[in-house]
Amino acid sequence: MKIKIKKYSKTMAMLILIIPWLTVPLLGKESIKRFLPAGIFISFIVHMFNFVAKKRKWWFWYQILSPKITWVFPFTWGPFLVGSLWILKYTYGKIFSYLVLNLIVDGAFTYIFVSFFKKIKIFALSKFKKFQLLCIFMIDTLLLYLFQFVLEKQKK
């Protein structure tokens, strides 16, 4: 499927990648050091999972620069990674709050933004239903928490 790249796509992708990183200094040095390994871990897992999803045509991200560089890159390494750091900072150690906040954020992405992103040619589901996507997000949520938990245990 060949998608015509809009003129603003490259700029928008760069903004989506960079703007969340502008908030990172507000996390504080200790929070960054504490949660960055888990954030990188889950972002890597999400990025790799997208390769599986692309092969199986569960969903797709429209092209930005080339067939290999899609919208998944700026979203994963921008708002997803930085958002994971913020969520961990404020909810780690409070599992119920962590799960509820992630359900709200992931639910908003799934049930509000997926339709919008399809309209503006960023992301679309093909063989996946929204509920399945939300389930994948919640598995990622659990993996992120578990990874941070293991890191914390090793430090003690």
Beta strands, then each sheet from edge to edge (+ up, - down):
strand 1: 59-61
strand 2: 63-66
strand 3: 69-70
strand 4: 123-125
sheet 1: 1+ 4-
sheet 2: 2+ 3-
end
